[in-house]
Amino acid sequence: MRSMTIDSRAEIESAFAGFPSGVAALAADVSGAPVGLVSTSFTVGVSFEPPQVLFSVQRSSRTWPTLRRAERIGVSVLARGHEAVCMQLASRSRDRFAGLDITRGEGGALLVSDAAMWLECSLHNELDSGSHTLVILTVERVHVGDGAEPLVYHHRGFRDLARIASAESRGRAAVEAAA
């Protein structure tokens, strides 16, 4: 590990890129048009009563001012294999949803098919913090997937999860190998 001072935004962004995260697509139908963005700052378990999640969005976002008007926002925790979906939804294209398999939830929430998890949320609160706005969403409905591996973003690229064997299972394997 190396220590450094924070002299530029690029340095702090590089340091923060070392933290692996899941990838969430946030989307809704607003005034008859699909609107969405991608977040790697999505956090679950902000509160369990009521159930709440959090993400941050750049204050310069042109998408969030429209998306925040939705009655319900669909949150799709993207699964392994959704790399192209992620890149399409993160693009500046006029039609980020072209050709995507989307399911409609309640109140206009839009959900990406085959995601690891779906949440249908309502906006609870926003807090400006530096260059970003922290957004707290209240979870109104949850749909748990069938065990799909989540899409992981780390050091500006997509990664796979690898299960680390527990000490108990390593011990069991050693006993079986010796038998």
N, C-alpha and C positions, 0 to 999 in steps of 0.2 A: 504494500500500500504506500502511496506517496501523498505527501501533504502539499497543498498549494493555496495561495491566496486567491480570492475571487476578484480578478481584474476586469473580466468582461462577461457579457451574457453568454458568449460561446463557451467559455470555460465552465460556467455553472450548468449549462445545458448538457455539456459533455459528461460532467460528473453525475447529473441526474439520470442520464441515459443508462447508467450502470444499474439502475433499479428495475428489475423485471416487473411487468404488469400485464394484466389482462387487457383485452380490447373490447370496448362496448360501443355499439351503434345505438344512438338515440334518435328516434324518428317519430313523426306524426303526420297526419293529414291536417293541414292548416288551410282553411278556406278553399278546400277542394284540390290542394296540391300537396304532394309529398315533400316533406322538409326533413333533413337529417344531418347529423354530424357524427364523427367518431371521436372517442375519448380513450386515452390510455391512463387517465387520472381517476378513473371510476373506482369508488370504494364502497363496499357493502358494510352493513353492521354499524352504521353511524348511530342508529338507535334501533332497539328491538320493540319498544312500546312508545310511540307508534313505530312501525318498521320504516326506516329511512335509509337512503343511500346518498352519496355525494359524488360530484365530479366538478372539475374546474374547466372553464372555457375562457379563451382569450377575450379580453374586453374589446378587442378590435374585430371580433367575429361578426360577420354579416348574416350568419345563419341563426345564431341564438336569439336575436330580437324577434324573429318570426316564430321559431320553434317554441319559445317560452309562452306564446299565446295559446297553445294547444290545451284542450281540456285534459287530455291524457297524453303522456309521452311514453312510447314504447322503448324499453331498454333491452337490447339483445346482446348478451355476453357471447361474442363471436367464438366459434369453435375452430379447431384445427381444420384446415381446408378452406377457411374463409379469407385467406390472404387477398385474393382478387376482389372479393366483396368489400373488404376493408379499404383497399386502395381506391375502389370506385366511389365509395361513400365519402372518402376523405378528399376526393378530387374537387376541383373548382368547376367541374362540368355543370352545365345547366340542368341536365337530367341525370342525377346521381343514381336514380332508381331504375334506369332502363335495363330490362332483362332480368332484374333480380326477383327471386321468389320471396314475396312478402305476404305476411298474414296480417289481417286487420283485427285489432283488439277493440276494446271498448273505448268510447270517447275519442276515436281517431288515432289511437296508438297504432304504430306500424312496427311489425316484428319480423326479423330476418329468419326465414325457414332454416331448420337444422342447427339453430344456435344451441350453445351449451345450457343457456337459461334465458327465460323471458321474464321481464318485469313490466307491469303496466303501472305508471306512476303519475302523480300530480305534483305540480310545483308547490313547494312549501316555503322556501326562503332563498334569498340571494344575498351574498356579501361580497362587496368589492374588496380585493386584496392584491395590491400591487398591479401587475400587468394582467391579472385574471379576475374572474368572478367565480366565487365558490357557490355552487348550486346544490341545494338540499331538496331531494325529491321524496315524497311519501309514497311507499309501495302500496298500491291498491289491490293488485293481483300478482301472483307469482306462478310461473310454469317451470317446473324443473325438468331438464332434459333427461335423456336416457343414458347418461354417463359419458357424453361426448367430451373429449379432451378440449380444454379452452385454448384459444389462440393466445400466445404469449409474445409480448414485444419487449426486446432487450437489446441495448446498444444499437438502436436504430434498425433493427431487423426482427423478423419473426423467428421464433424458436419453438421447439417441442419440449414438453415436460418429460422428465425421466424419473420414474419411481425409484427411490433409493430403498434398498432392502433394509428392513428393520433388523436390529441386533438379534431378535428372536428368530426371524426367518433365516438369517445367515447362520445362526447356530444350528437350526434344524437341518439346513442344507449340508453343513459340515458333518453332522451325525449320519445323514442319509448317504453321503459320499463315502464315509468310513465303513458303512455296513456292507 
